[in-house]
């Protein structure tokens, strides 16, 4: 099915379109930038929310069992927005009779992130969400007769006295608990938090949202929440380009962790949360403490720090973006920071708004003195989070223990260094921090220093057993294989060209070689793009290092060829995806190759296109390069003209298109196309002098061309009379336009009437007035930017 047909049938179906407009458009107000973003649901969010509402209505009915089900949408696919759209539908559903929505997590930072997301889009909820600040505040919020969107952590469902029973807050059945990644906290019905939750909300219904699959062996989750409502897995997410693939790389200083030891440690890795370490450290098993000492050994951290510096700098040369280091404890976070700063002192800055590297952790005044510079309160951590999300901020690398590993969305984050034991849901949630789409980011990378391969394999088994398709994590060997494949194609396309000496002049020879081949330019640009993306995923590999200079040369050739394109998109792709590949060996004293010097020509004044320059182009030894270069210059000139004179620009654009069609169809030789392009260049150069010859300004000439585009009008009126009309139009139209006249129909109508009156006054042919008026208004739109500035 064609994309347009899919759009028409999938979006413009009457009930779908009405639902989409009413319930699936959110306006997100960002208080930091004071901007409002308009957000439209994706198809997977639309259908998941609608199916979840239907399941919820059944679960909350008198025949329902209070289990709405589970929505499994892979991390990075907009799960929090799906929750938001679902909540909006739930609140508006008449069957729910103004429900209370409780959004439940098991981590403070995740609670904060979700609350802030909902608060920014509160219009969709028809009310402001509220975050429970304490156990007493939670009780107060839930003792309401109806309504409310309440955010809380499951830990707040604690009785006043140890061993006591949590009080019933409401017996209403129109209370829906949305549990986000909180499965671990919902199974202890004897004397745990899950029991307290049900004591407080005995008739509530439950729906689970997760970014990771529920294990088939995990009957508890299905018992609490029900079966899957909607599944949006890695395969679908990648196909839709909602996320990018994640690659895995194992590095130095790996630890071989004993599986029996890992089992004995049970869930300690996942259960340690920020702000609780000091209290929980007393309860930790001695084996955990021993493992922490091993991982945090000074000699080992020195090796890890050196490797991270070299690896991340290579990554940043190949791809714009940011990195995250995950450590096992706060002590290791601080010690690793110190080791990194020893190697790169310039990465440190005492001020939060400055500095390349930061540690993100909580703490207290009783922590060691050398930790205090890294400890910040909630507000300061939020400021750092906002700063890290900004692409151009100085903070490029952060060290964390548990914070920012769930629900924290930084699209430019492309590398995660893991030096902490993780598994299951926690591991899957953490690694997907790097799968967000960002510009031309080809994928995210997980660098393993601790030995996660076995845990990733287990997660993959769980993933596939649960019905997921596509692999959550790929080996970097696959990127290397793709890189070498495209590298070989590029080498074959430049067979016979010797670029080994790094002489910039060979770029013109390479361009000529590409342009001589059938669809050579398009194929070469595509293969270098794919080569660059694959290279960016594995720049530290031995294979990438071996071909680095060759890739740099291919980038130079691609850059030169791309600059011949009017769109400029290819150049932007190079800038964003592979920013630093052009090495000293193939640049003029480290600078970027200029397309004219690479072609062996002096850079011309594009607006003049002198006879000397055109003759130089005509006699250039590489004819295809000369033709491409001349085409680019003419397209640029036409683009400049189009901002001032639509009539002339359109005429020259059509002439250039006709000429190039003959070239692309190979009905003329390269030499003949150069001759035609030179003739068109001279015609365009002569057009620059027309206004001067007619005694008209650029603005008057634009209106004159609008009036004279019909030969019969020139014959009937004469050039002198048309010049008078043009001058009068400039005077009156210029004084009448306002900044918003192009979007206000009343203002356009007023100017349209004025133009027609002037044309009638001077006797402009009546049968040509309508067309001339349209062209005059079109020219006025181009010129009004300067008039209203």
For each residue, the residues with C-beta under 8 A, 3 or more apart:
1: 5 6 9
2: 5 6
3: 6 7
4: 7 8
5: 1 2 8 9
6: 1 2 3 9 10
7: 3 4 10 11 12
8: 4 5 11 12
9: 1 5 6 12 13
10: 6 7 13 16 43
11: 7 8 16 17 20
12: 7 8 9 16 17
13: 9 10 16 17
14: 17 18
15: 18 19
16: 10 11 12 13 19 20 46
17: 11 12 13 14 20 21
18: 14 15 21 22
19: 15 16 22 23 24 46 50
20: 11 16 17 23 24 25 40 41 46
21: 17 18 24 25
22: 18 19
23: 19 20 49 85 88 89 92 124
24: 19 20 21 40 41 45 46 49 85
25: 20 21 38 39 40 41
26: 38 39 81 84 85 121 123 124
27: 36 37 38 39 121 123 124
28: 36 37 38 39 120 121
29: 35 36 120 121
30: 33 34 35 36 37 120
31: 34 120
32: 386
33: 30
34: 30 31
35: 29 30
36: 27 28 29 30
37: 27 28 30
38: 25 26 27 28
39: 25 26 27 28 81 121
40: 20 24 25
41: 20 24 25 45 46 49 81 82 85
42: 45 46 77 78 240 242
43: 10 46 47
44: 47 48 73 77 82 230 232 236 240 242
45: 24 41 42 48 49 73 78 81 82 85
46: 16 19 20 24 41 42 43 49 50 85
47: 43 44 50 51 230
48: 44 45 51 52 71 73 82 86 229 230 232
49: 23 24 41 45 46 52 53 82 85 86 89
50: 19 46 47 53 54 89
51: 47 48 54 55 229 230
52: 48 49 55 56 68 69 71 86 207 229 230
53: 49 50 56 57 86 89 90 93
54: 50 51 57 58
55: 51 52 58 59 68 69 207 226 229
56: 52 53 59 60 68 90 96 176 205 207
57: 53 54 60 61 93 95 96
58: 54 55 61 63 64
59: 55 56 64 65 66 67 68 69 205 207 226
60: 56 57 64 66 68 95 96 173 174 176 205
61: 57 58 64 95
62:
63: 58
64: 58 59 60 61 67 205
65: 59 226
66: 59 60 203 204 205 206
67: 59 64 205 206 224 225 226
68: 52 55 56 59 60 176 205 206 207 225 226 229
69: 52 55 59 207 208 225 226 227 228 229
70: 207 208 209 210 214 221 222 225 226 227 228 229
71: 48 52 79 82 86 207 208 209 210 228 229 230
72: 210 211 212 213 214 228 230 231 232 233 466
73: 44 45 48 77 78 79 82 209 210 211 230 231 232
74: 77 211 212 232 233 234 237 243 432 468 472
75: 79 211 212 243 428 429 432 433 435
76: 211 237 242 243 409 432 435 436 437
77: 42 44 73 74 211 232 237 242 243
78: 42 45 73 81 82 242
79: 71 73 75 82 83 180 209 211
80: 83 84 113 114 117 180 407
81: 26 39 41 45 78 84 85 117
82: 41 44 45 48 49 71 73 78 79 85 86 209
83: 79 80 86 87 103 114 178 180 209
84: 26 80 81 87 88 117 118 121 124 125
85: 23 24 26 41 45 46 49 81 82 88 89 124
86: 48 49 52 53 71 82 83 89 90 178 207
87: 83 84 90 91 101 103 118 124 125 149 178
88: 23 84 85 91 92 124 125 126
89: 23 49 50 53 85 86 92 93
90: 53 56 86 87 93 96 99 101 176
91: 87 88 96 98 99 101 125 126 127 147 149
92: 23 88 89 126
93: 53 57 89 90 96 99
94: 97
95: 57 60 61
96: 56 57 60 90 91 93 99 174 176
97: 94 146 174
98: 91 146 147 174
99: 90 91 93 96 146 147 174 175 176
100: 142 144 146 147 148 149 150 170 172 174 175 176
101: 87 90 91 148 149 150 176 178
102: 142 150 152 175 176 177 178 201 204
103: 83 87 114 115 118 129 149 150 151 152 178 180
104: 152 153 154 177 178 179 180 182 197
105: 110 111 114 151 153 154 179 180 181 182
106: 110 153 154 155 181 182 184 185
107: 110 111 153 273 274 402 406
108: 111 112 153 273 274 275
109: 112 113 274 403 404 406 407 408
110: 105 106 107 113 114 180 181 406 407
111: 105 107 108 114 115 131 151 152 153
112: 108 109 115 116 131 378 382
113: 80 109 110 116 117 407 408
114: 80 83 103 105 110 111 117 118 151 180 407
115: 103 111 112 118 119 129 131 151
116: 112 113 119 120
117: 80 81 84 113 114 120 121
118: 84 87 103 114 115 121 122 125 129 149 151
119: 115 116 122 128 129
120: 28 29 30 31 116 117
121: 26 27 28 29 39 84 117 118 124 125
122: 118 119 125 127 128 129
123: 26 27 126
124: 23 26 27 84 85 87 88 121
125: 84 87 88 91 118 121 122 128 129 149
126: 88 91 92 123
127: 91 122 147 148 149
128: 119 122 125 149
129: 103 115 118 119 122 125 149 150 151
130: 141 148 149 150 151
131: 111 112 115 150 151 152
132: 137 138 141 150 151 152 156
133: 137
134: 137 138 156
135: 138 139 156 157 158 160
136: 139 140
137: 132 133 134 140 141
138: 132 134 135 141 142 150 152 156 157
139: 135 136 142 143 167 169 200
140: 136 137 143
141: 130 132 137 138 144 148 150
142: 100 102 138 139 148 150 169 170 175 200 201
143: 139 140 169 170
144: 100 141 147 148 170
145:
146: 97 98 99 100 172 174
147: 91 98 99 100 127 144
148: 100 101 127 130 141 142 144
149: 87 91 100 101 103 118 125 127 128 129 130
150: 100 101 102 103 129 130 131 132 138 141 142
151: 103 105 111 114 115 118 129 130 131 132
152: 102 103 104 111 131 132 138 156 157
153: 104 105 106 107 108 111 156
154: 104 105 106 157 182 185 186 193 194 197
155: 106 158 185 193
156: 132 134 135 138 152 153
157: 135 138 152 154 166 193 196 197 200
158: 135 155 166 193 196
159: 162 163 164 165 166 167 196
160: 135 164
161: 164
162: 159
163: 159
164: 159 160 161
165: 159 199
166: 157 158 159 195 196 197 199 200
167: 139 159 199 200
168: 171 199 200 202
169: 139 142 143 200 201
170: 100 142 143 144 175 201
171: 168 202 203
172: 100 146 175 203
173: 60 203 204 205
174: 60 96 97 98 99 100 146
175: 99 100 102 142 170 172 201 203 204 205
176: 56 60 68 90 96 99 100 101 102 204 205 206 207
177: 102 104 197 201 204 205 206 207
178: 83 86 87 101 102 103 104 207 209
179: 104 105 182 183 186 206 207 208 209 225
180: 79 80 83 103 104 105 110 114 208 209 210 407
181: 105 106 110 209 210 211 212 406 407 425 429
182: 104 105 106 154 179 185 186
183: 179 186 187 208 210 214 218 220 221 224 425
184: 106 187 267 270 271 425
185: 106 154 155 182 188 192 193 194
186: 154 179 182 183 193 194 197 206 220 221 224 225
187: 183 184 192 194 220 224
188: 185 191 192 193 194 195
189: 192 194 195 198
190: 195
191: 188 195
192: 185 187 188 189 195 196
193: 154 155 157 158 185 186 188 196 197
194: 154 185 186 187 188 189 197 198 224
195: 166 188 189 190 191 192 198 199
196: 157 158 159 166 192 193 199 200
197: 104 154 157 166 177 186 193 194 200 201
198: 189 194 195 201 202 204
199: 165 166 167 168 195 196 202
200: 139 142 157 166 167 168 169 196 197
201: 102 142 169 170 175 177 197 198 204
202: 168 171 198 199
203: 66 171 172 173 175
204: 66 102 173 175 176 177 198 201
205: 56 59 60 64 66 67 68 173 175 176 177
206: 66 67 68 176 177 179 186 224 225
207: 52 55 56 59 68 69 70 71 86 176 177 178 179 225 229
208: 69 70 71 179 180 183 214 221 224 225
209: 70 71 73 79 82 83 178 179 180 181
210: 70 71 72 73 180 181 183 213 214 425
211: 72 73 74 75 76 77 79 181 428 429 432
212: 72 74 75 181 424 425 428 429 459 463
213: 72 210 233 462 463 466 467 468
214: 70 72 183 208 210 218 221 222 228 466
215: 218 221 462 465 466
216: 462 465 466
217:
218: 183 214 215 221 222
219: 222 223
220: 183 186 187 223 224
221: 70 183 186 208 214 215 218 224 225
222: 70 214 218 219 225 226 227
223: 219 220
224: 67 183 186 187 194 206 208 220 221
225: 67 68 69 70 179 186 206 207 208 221 222
226: 55 59 65 67 68 69 70 222 229
227: 69 70 222
228: 69 70 71 72 214 231 467
229: 48 51 52 55 68 69 70 71 207 226
230: 44 47 48 51 52 71 72 73
231: 72 73 228 467 468
232: 44 48 72 73 74 77 236 237
233: 72 74 213 236 237 463 467 468 469 470
234: 74 237 238 243 463 468 469 470 471 472
235: 238 239 468 469 470
236: 44 232 233 239 240 469 470
237: 74 76 77 232 233 234 240 242 243 470
238: 234 235 241 242 243 244 245 470
239: 235 236
240: 42 44 236 237
241: 238 244 437
242: 42 44 76 77 78 237 238 437
243: 74 75 76 77 234 237 238 432 435 436 437
244: 238 241 435 436 437 438 441 442 443 444
245: 238 435 442 443 444 474
246: 431 432 434 435 443 444 445 446 472 473 474
247: 443 444 445 446 473 474 475 476 478 479 537 538
248: 445 446 448 453 456 473 474 475 476
249: 445 446 447 448 476 538
250: 254 447 448 451 453
251: 254 307 311 447 448 449
252: 303 304 307 449
253: 300 303 304 307 449
254: 250 251 448 449 450 451
255: 294 295 449 450 451
256: 451
257: 261 262 291 421 450 451
258: 261 262
259: 262 263 454
260: 263 264
261: 257 258 264 265 287 291
262: 257 258 259 265 421 423
263: 259 260 266
264: 260 261 285 287
265: 261 262 268 269 285 287 288 291 421
266: 263
267: 184 270 271
268: 265 271 272 284 285 288
269: 265 272 420 421 422 423 426
270: 184 267 422 423 424 425 426
271: 184 267 268 280
272: 268 269 276 277 280 401 402
273: 107 108 276 402
274: 107 108 109 277 361 362 401 402 403
275: 108 362
276: 272 273 279 280
277: 272 274 280 281 329 330
278: 281 282 364 366
279: 276 282 283
280: 271 272 276 277 283 284
281: 277 278 284 289
282: 278 279
283: 279 280
284: 268 280 281 288 289
285: 264 265 268 288 289
286: 289 290
287: 261 264 265 290 291
288: 265 268 284 285 291 292
289: 281 284 285 286 292 293
290: 286 287 293 294
291: 257 261 265 287 288 294 295 328 421
292: 288 289 295 296 328 329 331 332
293: 289 290 296 297
294: 255 290 291 297 300
295: 255 291 292 300 328 332 419 420 450
296: 292 293 300 301 328 329 331 332 335
297: 293 294 300 301
298: 301 302 335
299: 302 303
300: 253 294 295 296 297 303 304
301: 296 297 298 304 305 332 335 336 339
302: 298 299 305 306 339
303: 252 253 299 300 306 307
304: 252 253 300 301 307 308 336 339 419 449
305: 301 302 308 309 336 339 340 342 343
306: 302 303 309 310 343
307: 251 252 253 303 304 310 311 449
308: 304 305 311 312 325 340 417
309: 305 306 312 313 340 343 344
310: 306 307 313 314 540
311: 251 307 308 314 315 415 417 447 540
312: 308 309 315 316 323 397 415 417
313: 309 310 316 317
314: 310 311 317 318 539 540
315: 311 312 318 319 321 323 414 415 445 536 539 540
316: 312 313 319 320 321 396 580
317: 313 314 539 579 580 581
318: 314 315 535 536 539 578 579 580 581
319: 315 316 414 441 442 536 577 578 579
320: 316 391 412 439 576 577 579
321: 315 316 391 412 413 414 415 438 441
322: 388 395 396 397 398 410 412 413 414 415
323: 312 315 396 397 398 413 414 415 416 417
324: 397 398 399 400 404 413 415 416 417 433 434
325: 308 336 397 398 399 400 416 417 419
326: 400 401 405 416 417 418 419 420 422 430
327: 332 333 336 399 400 401 419 420
328: 291 292 295 296 332 401 419 420 421 450
329: 277 292 296 332 333 401
330: 277 333 334 361 363 367 371 401
331: 292 296 334 335
332: 292 295 296 301 327 328 329 335 336 401 419
333: 327 329 330 336 337 359 361 374 399 400 401
334: 330 331 337 338 359 370 371 374
335: 296 298 301 331 332 338 339
336: 301 304 305 325 327 332 333 339 340 399 419
337: 333 334 340 341 357 359 374 399
338: 334 335 341 342 370
339: 301 302 304 305 335 336 342 343
340: 305 308 309 336 337 343 344 347 357
341: 337 338 344 345 347 348 357
342: 305 338 339 345
343: 305 306 309 339 340
344: 309 340 341 347 356 357
345: 341 342 348
346: 356
347: 340 341 344 355 356 357 397
348: 341 345 355 356 357
349: 354 355 356 394
350: 355 373
351: 354 355
352: 355 358 376 380 383 384 387
353: 387 394
354: 349 351 394
355: 347 348 349 350 351 352 358 394 395
356: 344 346 347 348 349 394 395 396 397
357: 337 340 341 344 347 348 395 396 397 398 399
358: 352 355 374 384 388 395 397 398 399
359: 333 334 337 374 398 399 400
360: 376 381 384 385 398 399 400 403 404
361: 274 330 333 374 375 400 401 403
362: 274 275 375 381 403
363: 330 367 371 372 374 375
364: 278 367 375
365: 372
366: 278
367: 330 363 364 371 372 375
368: 371 372
369: 372
370: 334 338 373
371: 330 334 363 367 368 374 375
372: 363 365 367 368 369 375
373: 350 370
374: 333 334 337 358 359 361 363 371
375: 361 362 363 364 367 371 372
376: 352 360 380 381 384
377: 380 381
378: 112 381 382
379: 382 383
380: 352 376 377 383 384
381: 360 362 376 377 378 384 385 403
382: 112 378 379 385 386
383: 352 379 380 386 387
384: 352 358 360 376 380 381 387 388 395
385: 360 381 382 388 389 404 408
386: 32 382 383 389 390
387: 352 353 383 384 390 393 395
388: 322 358 384 385 393 395 398 410
389: 385 386 409 410 412
390: 386 387 393
391: 320 321 412
392:
393: 387 388 390
394: 349 353 354 355 356
395: 322 355 356 357 358 384 387 388 398
396: 316 322 323 356 357
397: 312 322 323 324 325 347 356 357 358
398: 322 323 324 325 357 358 359 360 388 395 404
399: 324 325 327 333 336 337 357 358 359 360
400: 324 325 326 327 333 359 360 361 403 404 405
401: 272 274 326 327 328 329 330 332 333 361 420
402: 107 272 273 274 405
403: 109 274 360 361 362 381 400 408
404: 109 324 360 385 398 400 408 433
405: 326 400 402 408 426 429 430 433
406: 107 109 110 181 429 430
407: 80 109 110 113 114 180 181
408: 109 113 385 403 404 405 433
409: 76 389 436
410: 322 388 389 413 433 436
411: 436 437 438 441
412: 320 321 322 389 391 438 441
413: 321 322 323 324 410 416 433 434 436 444
414: 315 319 321 322 323 434 438 441 443 444 445
415: 311 312 315 321 322 323 324 434 444 445 447
416: 323 324 325 326 413 430 431 433 434 444 445 446 447
417: 308 311 312 323 324 325 326 447 449
418: 326 422 430 431 446 447 448 449 450 452
419: 295 304 325 326 327 328 332 336 449 450
420: 269 295 326 327 328 401 450
421: 257 262 265 269 291 328 450 452 455
422: 269 270 326 418 426 427 430 452 455
423: 262 269 270 426 427 455 458 459
424: 212 270 427 428 455 458 459 462
425: 181 183 184 210 212 270 428 429
426: 269 270 405 422 423 429 430
427: 422 423 424 430 431 452 455 456 459
428: 75 211 212 424 425 431 432 459 463 472
429: 75 181 211 212 405 406 425 426 432
430: 326 405 406 416 418 422 426 427 433
431: 246 416 418 427 428 434 435 444 446 472 473
432: 74 75 76 211 243 246 428 429 435 472
433: 75 324 404 405 408 410 413 416 430 436 444
434: 246 324 413 414 415 416 431 444 445 446
435: 75 76 243 244 245 246 431 432 443 444
436: 76 243 244 409 410 411 413 433 444
437: 76 241 242 243 244 411 441
438: 244 321 411 412 414 441
439: 320 576 577
440: 533 573 576 577
441: 244 319 321 411 412 414 437 438 444 577
442: 244 245 319 533 534 536 537 577
443: 244 245 246 247 414 435 474 479 533 537
444: 244 245 246 247 413 414 415 416 431 433 434 435 436 441
445: 246 247 248 249 315 414 415 416 434 476 537
446: 246 247 248 249 416 418 431 434 452 473
447: 249 250 251 311 415 416 417 418
448: 248 249 250 251 254 418 451 452 453
449: 251 252 253 254 255 304 307 417 418 419
450: 254 255 257 295 328 418 419 420 421
451: 250 254 255 256 257 448 454
452: 418 421 422 427 446 448 455 456
453: 248 250 448 456 457
454: 259 451 457 458
455: 421 422 423 424 427 452 458 459
456: 248 427 452 453 459 460 473
457: 453 454 460 461
458: 423 424 454 455 461 462
459: 212 423 424 427 428 455 456 462 463 472
460: 456 457 463 464 471 472 473
461: 457 458 464 465
462: 213 215 216 424 458 459 465 466
463: 212 213 233 234 428 459 460 466 468 472
464: 460 461 467 468 469
465: 215 216 461 462
466: 72 213 214 215 216 462 463
467: 213 228 231 233 464
468: 74 213 231 233 234 235 463 464 472
469: 233 234 235 236 464
470: 233 234 235 236 237 238
471: 234 460 474
472: 74 234 246 428 431 432 459 460 463 468
473: 246 247 248 431 446 456 460
474: 245 246 247 248 443 471 478 479
475: 247 248 478
476: 247 248 249 445 479 480 537 538 541
477: 480 481
478: 247 474 475 481 482
479: 247 443 474 476 482 483 534 537 538
480: 476 477 483 484 534 538 541 543 544
481: 477 478 484 485
482: 478 479 485 486 530 534
483: 479 480 486 487 531 534 535 537 538 543 544 547
484: 480 481 487 488 543 547
485: 481 482 488 489
486: 482 483 489 490 527 528 530 531 534
487: 483 484 490 491 531 547 550 551
488: 484 485 491 492
489: 485 486 492 493 527
490: 486 487 493 494 524 527 528 531 550 554
491: 487 488 494 495 550
492: 488 489 495
493: 489 490 513 514 517 520 523 524 527
494: 490 491 497 499 510 513 514 554 557
495: 491 492
496: 513
497: 494 506 509 510 513
498: 501 506
499: 494 502 503 506 510 550 553 586
500:
501: 498 506
502: 499 549 553 585 586
503: 499 506
504: 507 556 586 587 588 593 597 598
505: 508 509 598 600
506: 497 498 499 501 503 509 510
507: 504 510 511 553 556 557 560 586 593 598 599
508: 505 511 512 598 599 600 622 625
509: 497 505 506 512 513 622
510: 494 497 499 506 507 513 514 553 557
511: 507 508 514 515 557 560 561 598 599 622 624 625 628
512: 508 509 515 516 622 623 624 625
513: 493 494 496 497 509 510 516 517 520
514: 493 494 510 511 517 520 521 524 557 561
515: 511 512 520 521 624 625 627 628
516: 512 513 520 624
517: 493 513 514 520 523
518:
519: 522 523
520: 493 513 514 515 516 517 523 524
521: 514 515 524 525 561 628
522: 519 525 526
523: 493 517 519 520 526 527
524: 490 493 514 520 521 527 528 557 558 561
525: 521 522 528 529 558 561 562 570
526: 522 523 529 530
527: 486 489 490 493 523 524 530 531
528: 486 490 524 525 531 532 554 555 557 558
529: 525 526 532 533 558 570 573 577
530: 482 486 526 527 533 534
531: 483 486 487 490 527 528 534 535 551 554
532: 528 529 535 536 551 555 574 577 578 581
533: 440 442 443 529 530 536 537 577 578
534: 442 479 480 482 483 486 530 531 537 538
535: 318 483 531 532 538 539 544 551 578 581
536: 315 318 319 442 532 533 539 577 578
537: 247 442 443 445 476 479 483 533 534
538: 247 249 476 479 480 483 534 535 541 543 544
539: 314 315 317 318 535 536 544 545 548
540: 310 311 314 315 544 545
541: 476 480 538 544 545
542: 545 546
543: 480 483 484 538 546 547
544: 480 483 535 538 539 540 541 547 548 551
545: 539 540 541 542 548
546: 542 543
547: 483 484 487 543 544 550 551
548: 539 544 545 551 552 581 583
549: 502 552 553 583 585 586
550: 487 490 491 499 547 553 554
551: 487 531 532 535 544 547 548 554 555 581
552: 548 549 555 556 581 582 583 585 586
553: 499 502 507 510 549 550 556 557 586
554: 490 494 528 531 550 551 557 558
555: 528 532 551 552 558 559 574 578 581 582
556: 504 507 552 553 559 560 582 586 587 593 598
557: 494 507 510 511 514 524 528 553 554 560 561
558: 524 525 528 529 554 555 561 562 570 574
559: 555 556 562 563 571 574 582 592 593
560: 507 511 556 557 563 564 593 595 598 599
561: 511 514 521 524 525 557 558 564 565 570 628
562: 525 558 559 565 568 570 571 574
563: 559 560 568 571 595 632
564: 560 561 595 628 629 631 632
565: 561 562 568 569 570 571 632
566: 632 635 636 639
567: 570
568: 562 563 565 571 572
569: 565 572 573
570: 525 529 558 561 562 565 567 573 574
571: 559 562 563 565 568 574 575
572: 568 569 575 576
573: 440 529 569 570 576 577
574: 532 555 558 559 562 570 571 577 578
575: 571 572 579
576: 320 439 440 572 573 579
577: 319 320 439 440 441 442 529 532 533 536 573 574
578: 318 319 532 533 535 536 555 574 581
579: 317 318 319 320 575 576
580: 316 317 318
581: 317 318 532 535 548 551 552 555 578
582: 552 555 556 559 586 587 592 593
583: 548 549 552 586 587
584: 587 590
585: 502 549 552
586: 499 502 504 507 549 552 553 556 582 583 593
587: 504 556 582 583 584 590 591 592 593
588: 504 591 593 594 597
589:
590: 584 587
591: 587 588
592: 559 582 587
593: 504 507 556 559 560 582 586 587 588 597 598
594: 588 597 598 603
595: 560 563 564 598 599 629 632
596: 599 601 602 603 604 629
597: 504 588 593 594 600 601 603
598: 504 505 507 508 511 556 560 593 594 595
599: 507 508 511 560 595 596 620 622 625 626 629
600: 505 508 597 620 621 622
601: 596 597 604 613 616 617 620 629
602: 596 613 616
603: 594 596 597
604: 596 601 608 609 610 613 633
605: 608 609 610
606: 609 633 636 637
607: 637 640 688
608: 604 605 613 685
609: 604 605 606 613 614 633 637 681 682 684 685
610: 604 605 613 614
611: 614 615
612: 615 616
613: 601 602 604 608 609 610 616 617
614: 609 610 611 617 618 678 681 682
615: 611 612 618 619
616: 601 602 612 613 619 620
617: 601 613 614 620 626 629 630 674 678
618: 614 615 626 674 675 678
619: 615 616
620: 599 600 601 616 617 623 625 626
621: 600
622: 508 509 511 512 599 600 625 626
623: 512 620 626 627 670 671 674
624: 511 512 515 516 627 628 670
625: 508 511 512 515 599 620 622 628 629
626: 599 617 618 620 622 623 629 630 674
627: 515 623 624 630 631 663 670 673 674 677
628: 511 515 521 561 564 624 625 631 632
629: 564 595 596 599 601 617 625 626 632 633
630: 617 626 627 633 634 674 677 678 681
631: 564 627 628 634 635 656 660 677
632: 563 564 565 566 595 628 629 635 636
633: 604 606 609 629 630 636 637 681
634: 630 631 637 638 652 656 677 680 681 684
635: 566 631 632 638 639 656
636: 566 606 632 633 639 640
637: 606 607 609 633 634 640 641 652 684
638: 634 635 641 642 649 652 653 656 684
639: 566 635 636 642 643 649
640: 607 636 637 643 644
641: 637 638 644 645 648 649 652 684
642: 638 639 645 646 649 650 653 782
643: 639 640 782
644: 640 641 649 698 702 782 783
645: 641 642 648 649 698 701 702 705 779 782
646: 642 649 650 702 706 775 778 779 782
647: 650 651 702 705 706 709 775 779
648: 641 645 651 652 687 705
649: 638 639 641 642 644 645 646 652 653
650: 642 646 647 653 654
651: 647 648 654 655
652: 634 637 638 641 648 649 655 656 680 683 684 687
653: 638 642 649 650 656 657
654: 650 651 657 658
655: 651 652 658 659 680 683
656: 631 634 635 638 652 653 659 660 677 680
657: 653 654 660 661
658: 654 655 661 662
659: 655 656 662 663 673 676 677 680
660: 631 656 657 663 664 673
661: 657 658 664 665
662: 658 659 665 667 668 673 676
663: 627 659 660 666 668 670 673
664: 660 661
665: 661 662
666: 663
667: 662
668: 662 663 672 673 676
669: 672 673
670: 623 624 627 663 673 674
671: 623 674 675
672: 668 669 675 676
673: 627 659 660 662 663 668 669 670 676 677
674: 617 618 623 626 627 630 670 671 677 678
675: 618 671 672 678 679
676: 659 662 668 672 673 679 680
677: 627 630 631 634 656 659 673 674 680 681
678: 614 617 618 630 674 675 681 682
679: 675 676 682 683
680: 634 652 655 656 659 676 677 683 684
681: 609 614 630 633 634 677 678 684 685
682: 609 614 678 679 685 686
683: 652 655 679 680 686 687
684: 609 634 637 638 641 652 680 681 687 688
685: 608 609 681 682 688 689
686: 682 683 689 690
687: 648 652 683 684 690
688: 607 684 685 691
689: 685 686 692 693
690: 686 687 693 694 701
691: 688 694 696 697 698 700 701
692: 689 695
693: 689 690
694: 690 691 701 704 719 723
695: 692 723
696: 691 700 701 704 723 726 727
697: 691 700 701 730
698: 644 645 691 701 702
699: 702 703 730 734 783
700: 691 696 697 703 704 723 726 727 730
701: 645 690 691 694 696 697 698 704 705 726
702: 644 645 646 647 698 699 705 706 779 782 783
703: 699 700 706 707 725 726 729 730 733 776 779
704: 694 696 700 701 707 708 722 723 726
705: 645 647 648 701 702 708 709 779
706: 646 647 702 703 709 772 775 776 778 779
707: 703 704 713 717 722 725 726 764 772 775 776
708: 704 705 713 714 719 722
709: 647 705 706 713 772 775
710: 713 714 768 771 772
711: 714 715
712: 715 716 765 768
713: 707 708 709 710 716 717 722 764 765 768 772
714: 708 710 711 717 718 719 722
715: 711 712
716: 712 713 765
717: 707 713 714 721 722 725 762 763 764 765
718: 714 721 722
719: 694 708 714 722 723
720: 723 724
721: 717 718 724 725 762
722: 704 707 708 713 714 717 718 719 725 726
723: 694 695 696 700 704 719 720 726 727
724: 720 721 727 728 762
725: 703 707 717 721 722 728 729 758 759 762 764
726: 696 700 701 703 704 707 722 723 729 730
727: 696 700 723 724 730 731
728: 724 725 731 732 758 762
729: 703 725 726 732 733 755 758 776
730: 697 699 700 703 726 727 733 734
731: 727 728 734 735
732: 728 729 735 736 754 758
733: 703 729 730 736 737 751 754 755 776 780
734: 699 730 731 737 783 787
735: 731 732
736: 732 733 741 750 751 754
737: 733 734 741 747 751 780 784 787 788
738: 741 744 747 788
739: 788
740: 743 744 747
741: 736 737 738 744 747 748 751 784
742: 748 781 784
743: 740
744: 738 740 741 747 748
745: 748 749
746: 749 750
747: 737 738 740 741 744 750 751
748: 741 742 744 745 751 752 777
749: 745 746 752 753
750: 736 746 747 753 754
751: 733 736 737 741 747 748 754 755 777 780
752: 748 749 755 756 773 777
753: 749 750 756 757
754: 732 733 736 750 751 757 758
755: 729 733 751 752 758 759 773 776 777
756: 752 753 759 760 769 773
757: 753 754 760 761
758: 725 728 729 732 754 755 761 762
759: 725 755 756 762 764 769 772 773
760: 756 757 763 764 766 769
761: 757 758
762: 717 721 724 725 728 758 759
763: 717 760
764: 707 713 717 725 759 760 768 769 772
765: 712 713 716 717 768 769
766: 760 769
767:
768: 710 712 713 764 765 771 772
769: 756 759 760 764 765 766 772 773
770: 773 774
771: 710 768 774 775
772: 706 707 709 710 713 759 764 768 769 775 776
773: 752 755 756 759 769 770 776 777
774: 770 771 777 778
775: 646 647 706 707 709 771 772 778 779
776: 703 706 707 729 733 755 772 773 779 780
777: 748 751 752 755 773 774 780 781
778: 646 706 774 775 781 782
779: 645 646 647 702 703 705 706 775 776 782 783
780: 733 737 751 776 777 783 784
781: 742 777 778 784
782: 642 643 644 645 646 702 778 779 785
783: 644 699 702 734 779 780 786 787
784: 737 741 742 780 781 787 788
785: 782 788 789
786: 783 789
787: 734 737 783 784
788: 737 738 739 784 785
789: 785 786
